[in-house]
Amino acid sequence: MSTQSSSAYSVSSLIDLILALIQTQEGDSFLLFWAKEILGALLILALFWLLSHLAVMVLNRWGRRLTTFTSTDLDDRVLQRVIPYVSRLSIVLGVYLAIRSLPLHEKLVLITSGIIYIILVVIVCNLIYQVMDELMKWYVAGQQDTAGAVMSRQMMPVAEKIVSLFLMGAALIVVLKHFNYDIFSLVTALGIGSLAIGMAAKDTLAHMISGFTIMLDRPFRVGDRIQLVGGQIGDVADIGLRSTKIKTLDNQLLIIPNSDLCNTMLTNQAFPNSRSKGRINIGVAYDSDVEQVKQLLVATAAEVGDVLTDPCPEAFFVSFGDCALNMSLFFWVEEYSTLFATTDKINSLIIKRFAEHSIEIPFPIRTVKMEKGTD
């Protein structure tokens, strides 16, 4: 009972204080003034809140209908990523204008509006990044199998970092300009610093520029089998900014600086397609029937399932050796990764077929004549 009496007394005292304040002319004017200002700020905030919901509703309903008239799904994907940022941008803009409309202390208004302005710039930069990222992904998905594509899938992380750095730099300049900072001195300092860094790390920059060249020119892609000028053969495992990693047939990893790859000659066995041509050199005895040997070589290669029939295997009489007639068998396989195994199968079968047809594979023979000296 005493608690209820105390609460009632507190409420009545507060009401009496408010009434006493309202009854005074100054208090009445003060409350009326702040009520109008706060009401105006709330109306601005409510208006932009409604606008954000209206914009989202319009984009969801009419925007998606408009995207159905296009043959590509790019606009659908861009719209899906843009809608949340449009809502956030409208609400934060409403908060910014509402605070600016209040008659607060000048420093408080500057600090609060400055923070909100930074948030607005961040939202706008994120919105631009989402659109650019979706455009790059759409382009790479449609052009990655085209020989003339400007951007490959391996270049996507690099392009995303470049776009991020550019947007961050642009956002920093906009924010500094808003707070009346001298951006020209900042740009000058960044330029001098970049020059010093470039001179100190010229080798690293050379590798990076070569990496961009490889990604743009695309002499090879990840997964291609290449042969270096030194004779090493391997599959490209990764193309980085500084170096390229190649996994050899011995399951070893070669890490080669990009500038070295740009300035050397190499063979891409996977280009223009994955087909590969094999060659087997063999010598037969001089008394062998050359036409029979050629036909037997072609028929032997055709027995192996991995050998293509189009183009079909071919055998040629190449040259006269010291102790044998040198023959060459050429054949094609669908995948370059199966060339060694197919060559092994053909070699094993050639020995068997030559034995069946009594075709001799001669050993090197040296004839030594010894004469008696005369006194």
C-alpha positions as CSV (number, residue, x, y, z in Angstrom):
1,M,0.0,0.0,0.0
2,S,2.8,2.4,0.8
3,T,4.6,1.5,-2.4
4,Q,1.5,2.4,-4.5
5,S,1.2,5.7,-2.5
6,S,4.9,6.5,-3.2
7,S,4.6,5.8,-6.9
8,A,1.4,7.9,-7.2
9,Y,3.2,10.7,-5.4
10,S,6.2,10.5,-7.8
11,V,3.9,10.6,-10.9
12,S,1.9,13.4,-9.6
13,S,5.0,15.4,-8.7
14,L,6.3,14.9,-12.3
15,I,3.0,16.0,-13.7
16,D,3.0,19.1,-11.5
17,L,6.5,19.9,-12.7
18,I,5.5,19.6,-16.4
19,L,2.4,21.7,-15.9
20,A,4.4,24.3,-14.0
21,L,6.9,24.4,-16.9
22,I,4.2,24.7,-19.5
23,Q,2.4,27.4,-17.6
24,T,5.5,29.6,-17.9
25,Q,5.9,31.5,-21.1
26,E,9.5,30.5,-21.6
27,G,8.9,26.8,-20.9
28,D,5.9,26.8,-23.2
29,S,8.0,28.3,-26.0
30,F,10.9,25.9,-25.3
31,L,8.8,22.8,-25.5
32,L,6.9,24.0,-28.5
33,F,10.1,24.8,-30.4
34,W,11.7,21.4,-29.7
35,A,8.5,19.6,-30.4
36,K,8.3,21.1,-33.8
37,E,12.0,20.4,-34.5
38,I,11.8,16.8,-33.3
39,L,8.5,16.2,-35.2
40,G,10.1,17.6,-38.4
41,A,13.1,15.3,-38.0
42,L,10.8,12.3,-37.3
43,L,8.8,13.2,-40.4
44,I,11.9,13.3,-42.5
45,L,13.0,9.9,-41.1
46,A,9.6,8.4,-41.6
47,L,9.4,9.7,-45.2
48,F,12.7,8.1,-46.1
49,W,11.8,4.9,-44.4
50,L,8.6,4.7,-46.4
51,L,10.6,5.6,-49.6
52,S,13.0,2.8,-48.9
53,H,10.2,0.3,-48.5
54,L,8.5,1.7,-51.6
55,A,11.8,1.4,-53.6
56,V,12.3,-2.2,-52.5
57,M,8.7,-3.0,-53.4
58,V,9.0,-1.4,-56.9
59,L,12.3,-3.1,-57.6
60,N,11.0,-6.5,-56.5
61,R,7.8,-6.2,-58.4
62,W,8.4,-4.2,-61.5
63,G,12.2,-4.5,-61.7
64,R,12.0,-8.3,-61.9
65,R,9.2,-8.1,-64.5
66,L,11.4,-5.9,-66.7
67,T,14.3,-8.3,-66.4
68,T,12.3,-11.1,-67.9
69,F,12.3,-9.3,-71.2
70,T,16.1,-9.8,-71.6
71,S,17.8,-13.0,-72.7
72,T,20.6,-12.8,-70.1
73,D,20.3,-13.3,-66.3
74,L,22.8,-10.5,-65.7
75,D,20.2,-7.9,-64.8
76,D,18.4,-10.3,-62.5
77,R,21.7,-11.0,-60.6
78,V,22.6,-7.3,-60.4
79,L,19.1,-6.4,-59.2
80,Q,19.2,-9.1,-56.5
81,R,22.5,-7.7,-55.1
82,V,21.5,-4.0,-55.4
83,I,18.1,-4.1,-53.7
84,P,19.4,-4.4,-50.0
85,Y,21.8,-1.5,-50.6
86,V,19.1,0.8,-52.0
87,S,17.1,0.3,-48.8
88,R,20.1,1.0,-46.6
89,L,21.0,4.0,-48.6
90,S,17.6,5.6,-48.3
91,I,17.3,5.0,-44.5
92,V,20.8,6.4,-43.8
93,L,20.2,9.4,-46.0
94,G,17.0,10.0,-44.1
95,V,18.9,9.9,-40.8
96,Y,21.5,12.3,-42.2
97,L,18.9,14.9,-43.3
98,A,16.9,14.5,-40.0
99,I,20.0,15.2,-37.8
100,R,21.0,18.1,-40.0
101,S,17.5,19.6,-39.5
102,L,17.8,19.6,-35.7
103,P,19.1,22.8,-34.0
104,L,21.8,21.0,-32.1
105,H,25.2,22.3,-31.1
106,E,27.3,23.0,-34.2
107,K,30.1,20.6,-33.2
108,L,27.6,17.8,-32.3
109,V,25.9,18.3,-35.7
110,L,29.3,18.2,-37.5
111,I,30.5,15.1,-35.8
112,T,27.2,13.2,-36.2
113,S,26.6,14.2,-39.7
114,G,30.2,13.4,-40.6
115,I,29.9,9.9,-39.3
116,I,26.7,9.4,-41.2
117,Y,28.3,10.8,-44.3
118,I,31.1,8.3,-44.1
119,I,28.5,5.5,-43.7
120,L,26.8,6.8,-46.8
121,V,30.0,6.8,-48.8
122,V,30.8,3.2,-47.7
123,I,27.3,2.1,-48.7
124,V,27.6,3.7,-52.1
125,C,31.1,2.2,-52.7
126,N,29.7,-1.3,-51.7
127,L,26.8,-0.8,-54.1
128,I,29.2,0.0,-56.9
129,Y,31.5,-2.9,-56.0
130,Q,28.5,-5.4,-56.0
131,V,27.6,-4.2,-59.5
132,M,31.1,-4.4,-60.8
133,D,31.7,-7.8,-59.2
134,E,28.6,-9.2,-60.8
135,L,29.6,-7.8,-64.2
136,M,33.0,-9.4,-64.0
137,K,31.7,-12.8,-63.0
138,W,29.1,-12.7,-65.8
139,Y,31.8,-11.8,-68.3
140,V,34.2,-14.5,-67.2
141,A,31.5,-17.1,-67.2
142,G,30.6,-16.3,-70.8
143,Q,34.2,-15.8,-72.1
144,Q,36.4,-18.3,-70.2
145,D,36.4,-20.8,-73.1
146,T,37.0,-18.2,-75.7
147,A,40.6,-17.8,-77.0
148,G,40.3,-14.1,-77.3
149,A,38.9,-13.4,-73.8
150,V,40.4,-10.4,-72.1
151,M,39.9,-11.8,-68.6
152,S,40.3,-15.4,-67.5
153,R,39.0,-17.0,-64.3
154,Q,42.5,-16.9,-62.8
155,M,42.5,-13.1,-63.1
156,M,39.2,-12.6,-61.2
157,P,40.8,-12.3,-57.7
158,V,43.3,-9.8,-59.1
159,A,40.6,-7.7,-60.8
160,E,38.5,-7.8,-57.7
161,K,41.4,-6.5,-55.6
162,I,42.1,-3.7,-58.2
163,V,38.4,-2.6,-58.1
164,S,38.4,-2.7,-54.3
165,L,41.5,-0.6,-54.1
166,F,40.2,1.9,-56.6
167,L,36.9,2.3,-54.7
168,M,38.7,2.6,-51.4
169,G,40.9,5.3,-52.8
170,A,37.9,7.1,-54.3
171,A,36.0,6.9,-51.0
172,L,39.0,8.2,-49.1
173,I,39.3,11.2,-51.4
174,V,35.6,12.0,-51.2
175,V,35.6,11.8,-47.4
176,L,38.7,14.0,-47.1
177,K,37.2,16.5,-49.5
178,H,34.0,16.6,-47.5
179,F,36.0,17.5,-44.4
180,N,38.0,20.2,-46.3
181,Y,41.3,18.3,-46.2
182,D,43.9,19.1,-48.9
183,I,43.8,15.9,-51.1
184,F,46.4,17.2,-53.5
185,S,49.1,16.9,-50.8
186,L,47.9,13.4,-50.0
187,V,48.0,12.4,-53.7
188,T,51.5,13.9,-54.0
189,A,52.7,12.0,-50.9
190,L,51.2,8.7,-52.3
191,G,52.9,9.3,-55.6
192,I,56.3,9.9,-54.1
193,G,55.8,6.9,-51.8
194,S,54.8,4.7,-54.8
195,L,57.9,5.8,-56.7
196,A,60.2,4.9,-53.8
197,I,58.5,1.5,-53.4
198,G,58.7,0.8,-57.1
199,M,62.4,1.5,-57.2
200,A,63.0,-0.7,-54.1
201,A,61.0,-3.6,-55.4
202,K,61.6,-3.4,-59.2
203,D,62.1,-7.1,-59.5
204,T,58.9,-8.0,-57.7
205,L,57.0,-5.4,-59.8
206,A,58.6,-7.0,-63.0
207,H,57.2,-10.4,-61.9
208,M,53.8,-8.8,-61.2
209,I,53.6,-7.1,-64.5
210,S,54.6,-10.3,-66.2
211,G,51.9,-12.1,-64.3
212,F,49.3,-9.6,-65.7
213,T,50.8,-10.2,-69.1
214,I,50.3,-14.0,-68.8
215,M,46.8,-13.6,-67.5
216,L,45.8,-11.3,-70.4
217,D,47.7,-13.0,-73.2
218,R,46.9,-16.5,-71.9
219,P,49.7,-18.5,-73.5
220,F,48.6,-21.3,-71.1
221,R,45.9,-21.9,-68.5
222,V,45.6,-23.8,-65.3
223,G,45.6,-27.5,-66.1
224,D,47.5,-27.2,-69.4
225,R,50.6,-29.3,-69.9
226,I,53.6,-27.3,-71.1
227,Q,57.2,-28.1,-72.0
228,L,59.8,-25.6,-71.0
229,V,62.9,-24.7,-73.0
230,G,65.0,-26.8,-70.6
231,G,63.0,-29.9,-71.4
232,Q,60.9,-30.0,-68.2
233,I,57.3,-31.1,-68.8
234,G,54.4,-30.5,-66.3
235,D,50.9,-29.3,-65.7
236,V,50.2,-25.7,-64.8
237,A,48.9,-25.8,-61.2
238,D,48.6,-22.1,-60.4
239,I,49.2,-18.7,-62.0
240,G,50.0,-16.1,-59.4
241,L,51.0,-12.5,-59.5
242,R,54.7,-13.2,-58.8
243,S,55.2,-16.8,-60.0
244,T,53.7,-19.7,-61.8
245,K,53.6,-23.2,-60.3
246,I,54.0,-26.2,-62.5
247,K,53.5,-29.8,-61.3
248,T,55.9,-32.1,-63.2
249,L,55.3,-35.7,-64.3
250,D,57.5,-36.8,-61.3
251,N,55.0,-35.1,-58.9
252,Q,57.4,-32.3,-58.2
253,L,56.4,-28.6,-58.0
254,L,58.4,-26.1,-60.1
255,I,58.0,-22.5,-59.0
256,I,59.1,-20.2,-61.9
257,P,59.1,-16.4,-61.7
258,N,56.6,-14.9,-64.2
259,S,59.2,-12.7,-65.8
260,D,61.3,-15.8,-66.7
261,L,58.2,-17.4,-68.4
262,C,57.5,-14.2,-70.4
263,N,61.0,-14.1,-71.7
264,T,61.4,-17.7,-72.7
265,M,60.0,-20.1,-75.3
266,L,57.7,-22.9,-74.2
267,T,55.4,-25.5,-75.8
268,N,51.7,-25.8,-74.8
269,Q,50.7,-29.4,-75.4
270,A,47.1,-28.6,-74.5
271,F,46.6,-25.9,-77.2
272,P,44.7,-25.7,-79.5
273,N,43.2,-28.9,-78.1
274,S,44.2,-31.8,-75.8
275,R,45.0,-34.2,-78.7
276,S,48.6,-35.3,-78.8
277,K,50.8,-37.0,-81.4
278,G,53.1,-39.9,-80.5
279,R,56.1,-41.2,-82.4
280,I,57.9,-44.5,-82.1
281,N,61.2,-45.0,-83.9
282,I,62.3,-48.6,-84.6
283,G,65.0,-50.3,-86.8
284,V,64.5,-53.5,-88.7
285,A,67.0,-55.8,-90.5
286,Y,68.1,-54.9,-94.0
287,D,66.6,-58.1,-95.5
288,S,63.1,-57.1,-94.2
289,D,60.2,-56.2,-96.5
290,V,59.7,-52.5,-95.9
291,E,56.0,-52.4,-97.1
292,Q,55.2,-55.4,-94.8
293,V,56.8,-53.7,-91.9
294,K,54.9,-50.4,-92.5
295,Q,51.6,-52.2,-92.7
296,L,52.3,-54.2,-89.6
297,L,53.2,-51.1,-87.6
298,V,50.0,-49.4,-88.7
299,A,47.9,-52.5,-87.9
300,T,49.6,-52.9,-84.5
301,A,48.9,-49.3,-83.5
302,A,45.3,-49.7,-84.6
303,E,44.8,-52.6,-82.2
304,V,45.3,-50.3,-79.2
305,G,42.1,-48.8,-78.1
306,D,43.4,-45.4,-77.1
307,V,44.8,-44.7,-80.6
308,L,42.5,-42.5,-82.8
309,T,41.3,-43.7,-86.1
310,D,41.0,-40.2,-87.4
311,P,43.7,-39.2,-88.1
312,C,44.8,-42.8,-88.6
313,P,48.2,-44.1,-87.7
314,E,51.0,-43.8,-90.3
315,A,54.3,-45.5,-90.7
316,F,57.3,-44.2,-92.8
317,F,60.7,-45.5,-93.9
318,V,62.9,-42.7,-92.5
319,S,66.5,-43.5,-93.3
320,F,69.2,-46.1,-93.8
321,G,71.0,-46.8,-90.6
322,D,74.4,-48.4,-89.9
323,C,72.9,-51.8,-89.2
324,A,69.1,-51.3,-89.7
325,L,66.4,-49.7,-91.8
326,N,65.0,-46.9,-89.6
327,M,61.2,-46.8,-89.5
328,S,58.9,-44.3,-87.7
329,L,55.3,-44.9,-86.5
330,F,53.1,-41.8,-85.9
331,F,49.7,-42.0,-84.0
332,W,47.3,-39.7,-82.2
333,V,45.6,-40.0,-78.8
334,E,42.6,-38.0,-77.6
335,E,44.3,-36.8,-74.3
336,Y,48.0,-35.9,-74.0
337,S,48.0,-37.5,-70.5
338,T,47.5,-41.0,-72.0
339,L,50.4,-40.7,-74.5
340,F,53.0,-42.5,-72.4
341,A,50.7,-45.4,-71.5
342,T,49.6,-45.7,-75.1
343,T,53.2,-45.7,-76.3
344,D,54.1,-48.5,-73.8
345,K,51.1,-50.6,-75.1
346,I,52.2,-50.2,-78.7
347,N,55.9,-51.0,-78.0
348,S,54.9,-54.2,-76.2
349,L,52.6,-55.2,-79.0
350,I,55.2,-54.4,-81.7
351,I,57.7,-56.9,-80.2
352,K,55.0,-59.5,-80.1
353,R,53.9,-59.0,-83.8
354,F,57.5,-58.8,-85.1
355,A,58.2,-62.1,-83.4
356,E,55.1,-63.6,-85.0
357,H,56.1,-62.4,-88.5
358,S,59.9,-63.2,-88.1
359,I,60.9,-59.6,-88.4
360,E,64.3,-59.0,-86.8
361,I,65.2,-56.0,-84.8
362,P,69.0,-56.0,-85.2
363,F,71.6,-55.2,-82.7
364,P,74.5,-52.9,-83.6
365,I,77.1,-55.0,-85.4
366,R,80.8,-54.1,-85.7
367,T,83.1,-56.1,-88.0
368,V,86.7,-56.1,-87.1
369,K,89.3,-57.2,-89.6
370,M,92.7,-58.2,-88.3
371,E,95.5,-58.5,-90.8
372,K,99.0,-59.9,-90.2
373,G,101.7,-57.4,-90.6
374,T,104.5,-58.0,-93.1
375,D,108.1,-57.7,-92.2
